[in-house]
Amino acid sequence: MTTNEEMSLVEHLGELRKRIMWILVVLVIGMIGGLISAKPIIKYIKNIPPADTISWNVFSPWDALRLYMNFGLAVGLLITLPVILYHIWAFVKPGLREVEQKASIVYIPYAFLLFLVGLSFGYWVVFPMAFYFTSSISRSLDINEMYGAAQYFTFMFNIILPLAVVFEMPIVVMFLTKIRLLNPKRLHKFRRYAYMLLVILATVITPPDAISAILVSLPLIVLYEFSVFMSGFIYRKQLIKDAEWAEEFGPK
């Protein structure tokens, strides 16, 4: 490796460290805001379904503190997510072509929006189904339901966070299509495998009954088809531009 390459590597590592520091600073600020807002948020969640039907408990002196910290971290990560996406884009920007730079920066706000949509779908649709199903089993066995507050939120986050990540699928597909790593033909080719993976995911995060799995699988499959549609829209525009280029300058 030459000296210039070594200096380039050192400079990249230095830039990466600066960006990580900025992310950590925003995360800490977000966590402080999360800790301040944790109490009203927790009280609000306690008064809406399905939490309004149960009584929460703590099983150790640390549970209430852990609940505060978990909420602080969750809110902090939510606030920091756009900053994380921006710094990832800014770090890889020098290695991207102009079209890739424009594609990635445009998608950041939509990625954040879809993450929120995924959280909402997970909380208002999937989580209540899972909760009521497990509660019905307890009642059928004549078991008293006593829920720990920390355990309740762990159960909730384990359901809604994976869904929030899955809802990023259209953005990821559109970006990969924009930089020509994906196209509708490939997505059509792997459709059945994608369907299988989405059905497996829906089965894992929902109660073990067919109706719940179908109710969650269908929106995920629609999300995949929407991703294919958007990929096709971008791909057709690329073909038109390629044809115009070939007509003016000859084949690439």
C-alpha positions in Angstrom: 0.0 0.0 0.0 1.3 3.4 -0.9 1.7 6.4 1.5 -1.2 8.2 -0.2 -3.4 5.2 0.2 -2.4 4.9 3.9 -3.2 8.6 4.4 -6.5 8.1 2.6 -7.4 5.2 4.9 -6.4 7.3 8.0 -8.5 10.2 6.8 -11.5 7.9 6.2 -11.2 6.4 9.7 -10.9 10.0 11.2 -14.1 11.0 9.3 -15.9 7.9 10.5 -14.9 8.6 14.1 -16.2 12.2 13.8 -19.5 11.0 12.4 -19.9 8.4 15.1 -19.2 11.1 17.7 -21.9 13.3 16.2 -24.4 10.4 16.2 -23.6 9.6 19.9 -24.0 13.3 20.8 -27.5 13.4 19.2 -28.3 10.0 20.8 -27.5 11.3 24.2 -29.6 14.4 23.7 -32.4 12.3 22.4 -32.1 10.0 25.4 -32.3 12.9 27.7 -35.5 14.0 25.9 -36.8 10.5 26.1 -36.2 10.3 29.8 -38.0 13.6 30.3 -41.0 12.4 28.2 -41.0 8.8 29.4 -43.5 9.4 32.2 -46.3 10.9 30.2 -45.7 8.4 27.4 -45.9 5.4 29.7 -49.0 6.8 31.4 -50.6 7.4 28.0 -49.8 3.8 26.9 -51.3 2.5 30.1 -54.6 4.1 29.3 -55.0 2.7 25.7 -55.7 -0.8 24.5 -54.5 -3.4 25.3 -52.7 -2.0 28.3 -55.8 -0.5 29.8 -57.2 -4.0 30.6 -54.3 -5.1 32.8 -52.5 -4.1 36.0 -48.8 -3.6 35.7 -46.3 -4.7 38.3 -42.6 -4.5 39.0 -40.8 -7.6 40.2 -37.5 -6.0 41.3 -36.4 -2.6 42.6 -34.6 -2.1 39.2 -37.7 -2.7 37.0 -39.1 0.9 37.1 -35.6 2.4 36.5 -35.0 -0.1 33.6 -38.4 0.9 32.1 -37.4 4.6 32.2 -34.0 3.8 30.6 -35.6 1.6 27.9 -38.0 4.3 27.0 -35.2 6.9 27.0 -33.2 4.7 24.6 -36.1 4.0 22.4 -37.0 7.7 22.0 -33.4 8.6 21.6 -32.9 6.1 18.8 -36.1 7.3 17.1 -34.8 10.9 17.2 -31.4 9.9 16.1 -32.5 7.7 13.2 -32.6 10.5 10.6 -29.2 11.7 11.8 -27.8 8.1 11.5 -29.2 7.8 8.0 -27.7 11.2 7.0 -24.2 10.4 8.3 -24.2 7.0 6.6 -25.0 8.8 3.4 -22.4 11.5 4.0 -19.7 8.9 4.8 -20.3 6.8 1.7 -21.1 9.8 -0.6 -17.5 10.2 -2.0 -17.6 6.6 -3.2 -20.9 7.0 -5.0 -21.7 8.3 -8.5 -23.7 11.5 -8.8 -26.9 9.5 -9.5 -26.3 7.3 -6.5 -25.8 10.4 -4.3 -29.0 11.9 -5.4 -30.9 8.7 -5.0 -29.7 8.0 -1.5 -30.3 11.5 0.0 -33.8 11.8 -1.4 -34.8 8.5 0.2 -33.8 9.4 3.8 -37.0 11.2 4.8 -39.1 8.5 3.3 -37.1 5.8 5.1 -37.9 7.6 8.4 -41.6 7.9 7.5 -41.9 4.2 6.6 -40.2 3.3 9.9 -42.9 5.2 11.7 -45.6 3.6 9.6 -44.1 0.2 10.5 -44.1 1.0 14.2 -47.7 2.1 14.0 -48.8 -1.0 12.2 -47.0 -3.2 14.6 -48.4 -1.4 17.7 -52.0 -0.9 16.6 -52.5 -4.1 14.6 -50.1 -6.9 15.3 -49.3 -6.3 18.9 -52.9 -6.3 20.2 -53.6 -9.6 18.3 -50.5 -11.2 19.9 -51.4 -9.8 23.4 -55.1 -10.9 23.3 -54.1 -14.3 22.1 -51.7 -15.0 24.9 -54.2 -13.5 27.4 -56.9 -15.9 26.2 -54.6 -18.8 26.8 -54.0 -17.7 30.4 -57.7 -17.3 31.0 -58.5 -20.7 29.4 -56.0 -22.3 31.9 -57.5 -20.3 34.9 -54.1 -18.5 35.4 -54.1 -15.1 37.0 -52.6 -12.6 34.7 -49.9 -10.5 36.5 -47.8 -8.5 34.0 -44.4 -7.0 34.8 -44.1 -3.6 33.2 -40.6 -4.3 31.9 -41.7 -7.6 30.5 -44.7 -6.1 28.8 -42.7 -3.5 26.9 -40.0 -6.1 26.0 -42.8 -8.2 24.5 -44.1 -5.2 22.6 -40.8 -4.0 21.2 -39.9 -7.6 20.1 -43.0 -7.4 17.8 -43.1 -3.8 16.6 -39.4 -3.2 15.9 -38.9 -6.1 13.4 -42.0 -4.8 11.5 -40.7 -1.3 11.4 -37.5 -2.6 9.8 -39.5 -4.7 7.3 -41.4 -1.6 6.3 -38.1 -0.1 5.0 -38.3 -2.6 2.1 -39.7 -0.2 -0.6 -36.9 2.3 0.1 -34.2 -0.3 0.0 -35.6 -1.8 -3.3 -35.9 1.6 -4.9 -32.4 2.6 -3.9 -30.9 -0.7 -5.2 -32.8 -0.3 -8.4 -31.6 3.3 -8.8 -28.0 2.2 -8.5 -28.8 -0.8 -10.9 -28.2 -3.6 -8.4 -31.9 -4.7 -8.7 -34.5 -4.6 -11.3 -38.2 -5.8 -11.6 -37.2 -8.9 -13.5 -35.0 -10.1 -10.5 -37.8 -9.2 -8.1 -40.3 -11.2 -10.1 -37.9 -14.1 -10.3 -37.5 -14.2 -6.5 -41.1 -13.4 -5.7 -42.1 -16.8 -4.3 -39.1 -16.9 -2.0 -39.9 -13.4 -0.8 -43.5 -14.4 -0.1 -42.2 -17.5 1.8 -39.9 -15.3 4.0 -42.6 -12.8 4.7 -45.1 -15.5 5.7 -42.5 -17.0 8.0 -41.9 -13.6 9.6 -45.6 -13.0 10.0 -46.0 -16.5 11.6 -43.1 -15.9 14.0 -44.3 -12.5 15.3 -48.0 -13.3 15.5 -50.1 -15.8 17.5 -49.9 -19.4 16.2 -53.2 -19.3 14.3 -53.9 -19.1 10.6 -56.1 -16.0 10.7 -53.5 -13.8 12.5 -50.7 -15.0 10.2 -52.8 -14.2 7.1 -53.8 -10.7 8.5 -50.1 -9.8 8.9 -48.8 -11.6 5.8 -51.2 -9.8 3.4 -49.9 -6.3 4.2 -46.3 -7.5 4.0 -46.9 -9.1 0.6 -48.7 -5.9 -0.6 -45.6 -4.0 0.6 -43.4 -6.3 -1.5 -45.6 -5.8 -4.5 -45.5 -2.1 -4.0 -41.7 -2.3 -3.9 -41.8 -4.2 -7.2 -44.0 -1.6 -8.7 -41.7 1.2 -7.6 -38.7 -0.7 -8.9 -40.4 -1.0 -12.3 -41.2 2.7 -12.4 -37.6 3.6 -11.8 -36.3 0.9 -14.1 -38.5 2.2 -17.0 -37.1 5.7 -16.5 -33.6 4.2 -16.7 -34.3 2.4 -19.9 -35.7 5.7 -21.5 -32.5 7.6 -20.4 -30.3 4.8 -21.7 -32.2 4.9 -25.1 -31.8 8.6 -25.3 -28.1 8.3 -24.5 -27.6 5.6 -27.1 -29.4 7.7 -29.7 -27.3 10.7 -29.1 -23.8 9.3 -28.3 -24.1 5.7 -29.4 -24.2 2.5 -27.2 -22.5 2.8 -23.8 
